[in-house]
Amino acid sequence: SVVYIELRACDEILSTLPEKVIASMFVNEEKYLVVSNLDDKDYTLKLRDAWSDRVGGNTAREFVVKPGKILFLKK
């Protein structure tokens, strides 16, 4: 089974989510966090724990999401 949750406030995300930034969490055998930046400026995502970028490969607690881009993270 898969669980999908759209987030507005969550213990995992330390930075405020602006109205045009959408965060969703997917849980199956692993936990995934997807952040979409629909705003016209960069968004800095600050996390409680380190997550891995599924595309870029780096692991961090802070990521910059460019306007119009989607960040795919895995825990």
C-alpha positions in Angstrom: 0.0 0.0 0.0 1.0 3.6 -0.6 0.2 6.6 1.6 0.2 10.2 0.0 0.1 13.3 2.2 0.0 16.9 1.1 1.8 19.0 3.7 1.3 22.6 4.9 2.8 22.1 8.4 5.0 19.2 9.4 7.7 18.5 12.0 10.1 17.4 9.2 10.0 20.7 7.3 11.5 23.6 9.4 11.1 26.3 6.8 7.8 28.0 6.2 6.0 26.8 3.1 4.8 29.8 1.0 1.4 29.5 -0.7 2.9 28.7 -4.1 5.2 26.0 -2.8 3.6 22.5 -2.5 5.1 19.7 -0.5 3.9 16.1 -0.6 5.1 13.0 1.2 4.7 9.5 -0.2 5.3 6.5 2.1 5.7 2.9 0.9 8.7 0.8 1.6 10.7 4.1 1.8 9.7 7.7 2.5 9.7 10.3 -0.3 9.3 14.1 -0.1 8.4 16.1 -3.2 8.5 19.9 -3.2 7.2 21.9 -6.2 8.0 25.6 -6.4 5.3 27.4 -8.4 6.5 30.8 -7.2 8.7 33.2 -9.3 11.6 33.2 -6.8 13.9 30.6 -5.2 12.7 28.7 -2.2 15.0 27.3 0.5 13.8 24.1 2.0 15.1 23.5 5.5 14.7 20.0 6.9 15.0 18.5 10.4 16.9 15.4 9.1 19.2 14.8 6.1 17.4 13.7 2.9 18.9 12.5 -0.4 18.1 14.3 -3.7 17.0 11.5 -6.1 18.1 13.5 -9.1 21.3 15.3 -8.0 22.4 12.5 -5.6 23.5 14.8 -2.8 22.3 14.4 0.8 21.6 17.5 2.9 19.3 19.2 5.3 18.8 22.3 3.1 17.9 22.5 -0.6 17.2 25.4 -2.9 14.2 24.8 -5.2 14.3 27.1 -8.3 11.1 28.7 -9.7 9.1 26.2 -11.7 11.1 23.2 -10.6 10.3 20.1 -8.6 12.6 18.5 -6.0 12.4 14.7 -5.4 13.9 13.6 -2.0 14.2 10.2 -0.5 14.9 9.3 3.2 
